[in-house]
Amino acid sequence: MEVFHLGVDISKAKFDVALLRPDGKFHHRVLPNTAAGFQQLSAWLSKQKAHSIHACMEATGTYSDALATYLRSAGYLVSVVNPAIIKAFASTEMSRTKTDKTDASLIARYCQKHQPPAWTPPPAEISELQALVRRLEALLEMLQQERNRLAAGINSSSVKEGLEQHITYLDEQITHTQSLIRDHIDQNPTLKQQRYLLTSIPGIGEATAAKLLAEIVDVNHYRSARQVAAFAGLVPKHRESGSSVRGKPRLCKVGTARLRKALYFPAIVATRHNPVIRAVSQRLSERGKCPMLIIGAAMRKLIHIAYGVLKSGKPFDPDYGKTA
């Protein structure tokens, strides 16, 4: 059976689809990003006699998850890819036009050419943990914004009172959400054991452990610690060309920003309190490396250690791998 490739460019209110037929012709539609829009897509695909479909879209969190889940439940092969991959593919095609319609066509062509792997939705307990962790992140950001507004100085007493009330409400919601995260992990034996393993690592507390579990999803999906580090965008990016270009290595940052953000402050703590990471930091410091490079190396080492304890099922051992 001939396969049709469906490229999806999705946003909050709508999504553009480009159906690439086996004969190379495109058909386009714009639909609302709602349950009704999903049903309209199914009807349109049926009208196009597209029975065997490989759909592809960029990973955009909540915007893409609902449609990806719907298409998968409808029996289609679905791929959800890193937006950086599509951006890189666009550069190989020397794309000069960027609209939602052309982006959908670009994704369809990428899907046809590279056949990205099938997407599998996370288990229900991970989906719930992701929702709770991301809600907590949003609440903390709102709290900081409101505190900044209050600290900037407010002339209106009524506005100041409103800010103070909102800050109190946000504090209560943060405490409540933190409690929900703890309870959710406590009620799931696997998550509870994984949290214990992660918090055995100096530098990683319960909040960071919850973030890691929500973003890594399943450690068995990765073949190595380096692969997890690459997923987080924590592998070095080298820039060398010929004999004259010798750029300083930097973090590639092609990965989930949430993991990098979750590891930044724990890595700083680990440089002081984790003996393995402290040793790495000291070596780099003695070689004259800049502080940000040292923190980046600490973040990468920390996620390597996290992978190790989750994969082995054993808590952190600072002497692991040392010879007598």
C-alpha positions in Angstrom: 0.0 0.0 0.0 1.3 3.4 -1.0 2.1 5.7 2.0 1.0 9.3 2.2 3.1 11.7 4.3 1.3 14.3 6.4 3.3 17.3 7.6 1.7 19.3 10.5 2.6 22.8 11.5 0.8 23.3 14.8 0.1 26.4 17.0 -2.2 27.2 19.9 -5.3 28.1 17.8 -4.9 26.1 14.6 -2.8 23.7 12.6 -1.7 23.6 9.0 -1.5 20.2 7.3 0.3 19.3 4.0 -0.6 15.9 2.6 2.2 14.7 0.3 0.8 12.1 -2.0 3.0 9.2 -3.4 2.9 11.0 -6.8 4.6 14.1 -5.2 1.5 16.3 -5.2 0.5 18.3 -2.2 -2.9 19.0 -0.7 -3.3 21.6 2.1 -5.8 22.4 4.8 -6.0 24.7 7.8 -8.0 23.5 10.8 -8.8 24.6 14.3 -6.6 23.0 17.0 -9.7 21.5 18.8 -11.4 18.2 19.0 -13.7 19.3 16.3 -10.7 20.2 14.1 -9.3 16.7 14.6 -12.5 15.2 13.4 -12.5 17.4 10.4 -8.9 16.3 9.6 -10.0 12.6 9.7 -12.9 13.4 7.3 -10.6 15.2 5.0 -8.0 12.5 4.9 -10.7 9.9 4.2 -11.9 12.1 1.3 -8.3 12.2 0.0 -8.4 8.4 0.1 -5.2 8.5 2.3 -5.5 5.2 4.1 -1.9 4.6 4.9 -0.4 7.7 6.5 2.9 8.7 8.2 2.2 11.9 10.1 5.0 14.1 11.4 5.0 17.2 13.5 7.4 19.2 15.7 7.5 18.7 19.4 5.6 21.7 20.9 4.4 20.3 24.2 0.7 20.5 24.8 0.0 21.9 21.4 1.3 18.8 19.6 0.5 16.1 22.2 -3.3 16.1 21.8 -3.2 15.8 18.0 -0.4 13.3 18.0 -2.4 11.1 20.5 -5.5 11.5 18.3 -3.8 10.5 15.1 -2.1 7.5 16.8 -5.4 6.3 18.2 -6.8 6.6 14.6 -4.3 4.0 13.5 -1.8 6.3 11.8 2.0 6.2 12.2 3.0 9.4 14.0 6.4 10.9 14.5 7.1 13.9 16.9 10.5 15.4 16.2 12.8 18.1 17.6 12.1 21.5 16.0 15.9 21.9 15.5 15.9 18.9 13.2 13.3 20.5 10.9 15.3 23.7 11.0 18.4 21.9 9.9 16.5 20.1 7.2 15.2 23.5 5.9 18.7 24.8 5.6 19.7 21.8 3.4 16.8 22.7 1.1 17.8 26.4 1.1 14.3 27.3 2.1 13.7 31.1 1.7 10.0 31.3 2.5 8.7 30.6 5.9 4.9 30.4 6.4 2.7 27.9 8.2 1.8 26.4 4.9 5.4 26.0 3.6 6.5 24.7 7.1 3.9 22.0 6.9 5.1 21.0 3.4 8.7 21.0 4.6 7.8 18.7 7.5 6.0 16.3 5.1 9.1 16.2 2.8 11.3 15.6 5.8 9.0 12.7 6.9 9.1 11.2 3.4 12.9 11.4 3.1 14.1 10.5 6.5 11.3 8.2 7.9 11.6 9.4 11.5 10.8 6.8 14.2 7.3 6.3 15.6 6.2 8.4 18.6 4.9 6.6 21.6 2.9 8.6 24.2 4.3 8.5 27.7 2.6 6.3 30.3 -0.3 7.8 32.2 1.8 8.3 35.4 4.5 10.2 33.5 1.9 12.4 31.7 0.4 13.3 35.1 3.9 14.0 36.5 4.8 16.2 33.5 1.5 18.2 33.9 2.2 18.8 37.6 5.8 19.7 37.2 5.1 22.1 34.4 2.3 23.7 36.4 4.7 24.2 39.2 7.2 25.8 36.9 4.5 28.2 35.6 3.4 29.1 39.2 7.0 29.8 40.2 7.5 32.1 37.2 4.3 34.0 38.0 5.3 34.3 41.6 8.7 35.8 40.6 7.1 38.2 38.2 4.7 39.5 40.9 7.4 39.8 43.4 9.5 41.8 40.9 6.5 44.1 40.3 6.0 44.6 44.0 9.8 45.3 44.6 9.8 47.9 41.7 7.6 50.2 43.9 3.9 50.6 43.5 2.3 54.0 44.1 -1.3 52.7 44.1 -2.3 51.2 47.4 -5.0 49.2 45.8 -2.6 47.7 43.2 -0.1 46.9 45.9 -2.9 45.1 47.9 -3.9 43.2 44.8 -0.3 42.1 44.2 0.2 41.0 47.8 -3.1 39.0 47.7 -2.0 37.3 44.4 1.5 36.5 45.9 -0.2 34.8 48.9 -2.5 32.9 46.5 0.5 31.8 44.4 2.4 30.7 47.5 -0.5 28.5 48.5 -0.9 27.0 45.0 2.9 26.3 44.9 2.8 24.5 48.2 -0.3 22.5 47.1 1.2 21.6 43.8 4.5 20.5 45.4 2.4 18.3 47.7 0.5 16.8 44.7 3.9 15.9 43.0 5.2 14.2 46.2 1.9 12.3 46.6 1.8 11.2 43.0 5.4 9.9 43.1 4.7 8.2 46.5 1.7 6.4 45.1 3.7 4.9 42.2 6.3 2.4 43.3 8.5 2.7 40.2 8.6 6.5 40.4 9.2 6.4 44.2 12.2 4.1 43.8 13.6 6.2 41.0 13.2 9.4 43.1 15.2 7.6 45.9 18.0 6.7 43.5 18.2 10.3 42.1 18.2 12.0 45.5 21.0 9.7 46.6 23.2 11.9 44.2 24.6 15.0 46.1 23.2 18.0 44.3 19.8 16.5 43.3 16.9 17.1 45.6 13.3 16.0 45.3 12.2 18.9 43.1 15.0 18.2 40.6 14.4 14.5 40.7 10.7 15.1 39.8 11.8 17.2 36.8 14.3 14.6 35.6 11.7 11.8 35.8 9.1 13.9 34.0 11.5 14.8 31.1 13.6 11.7 30.7 10.4 9.6 30.8 12.0 6.1 30.6 15.7 5.6 30.9 15.5 2.4 28.9 14.7 4.5 25.8 18.4 5.6 25.8 21.3 3.4 24.8 23.9 5.4 26.8 24.5 8.2 29.2 25.8 10.3 26.3 22.5 9.8 24.5 20.6 11.3 27.5 23.1 14.2 27.6 22.4 14.8 23.9 18.7 14.8 24.5 19.3 17.5 27.1 21.5 19.4 24.7 24.5 19.0 27.0 27.1 17.5 24.6 29.9 19.8 23.4 29.7 21.5 20.1 33.1 21.8 18.4 33.9 24.5 15.8 37.0 23.8 13.7 37.8 24.3 10.1 41.2 23.9 8.4 44.2 25.2 10.3 42.8 28.7 11.1 39.4 28.2 12.7 39.6 26.9 16.3 36.5 28.0 18.1 35.9 27.3 21.8 33.7 24.2 22.4 30.2 25.2 23.6 27.1 23.3 24.6 25.2 22.4 21.5 21.8 23.1 23.2 20.0 21.0 20.6 17.7 19.3 23.1 15.1 19.9 25.7 15.7 23.2 27.5 13.7 22.0 30.5 16.4 19.5 31.4 19.2 22.0 31.1 17.2 24.5 33.3 16.5 21.8 35.8 20.2 20.9 36.1 21.8 24.3 36.2 21.6 25.1 39.9 22.0 21.5 41.1 25.2 21.4 39.1 26.5 24.5 40.9 25.6 22.8 44.3 27.3 19.5 43.1 30.6 21.3 42.3 30.8 21.9 46.1 29.1 18.8 47.6 29.4 16.0 45.1 32.9 14.5 45.3 32.9 13.2 41.7 31.7 16.4 40.2 33.9 18.5 42.5 37.0 16.6 41.2 35.9 17.2 37.6 35.4 20.9 38.3 38.7 21.3 40.1 40.6 19.7 37.1 38.9 22.1 34.7 39.6 25.1 36.9 43.3 24.2 37.2 43.4 24.1 33.4 42.1 27.6 33.3 38.6 26.9 32.0 36.0 29.6 32.4 33.2 29.2 35.0 30.4 28.6 32.5 32.3 25.8 30.8 32.9 24.2 34.2 29.2 24.5 35.1 28.3 23.0 31.7 30.6 20.1 32.3 29.1 19.6 35.8 25.6 19.5 34.3 26.7 16.9 31.8 28.4 14.8 34.5 25.4 15.1 36.7 23.0 13.7 34.0 25.5 10.9 33.3 25.4 9.9 37.0 21.6 10.2 37.0 21.5 7.8 34.0 23.8 5.4 35.8 21.8 5.1 39.0 18.5 4.8 37.1 19.9 2.2 34.7 21.6 0.1 37.4 19.0 0.5 40.1 21.7 1.2 42.6 22.1 4.5 44.6 25.0 6.8 44.0 28.4 5.5 45.0 31.3 8.1 44.9 33.8 5.2 44.8 32.2 3.4 41.9 34.7 2.5 39.1 37.7 3.2 41.3 40.4 0.6 41.5 41.9 -0.5 44.8 
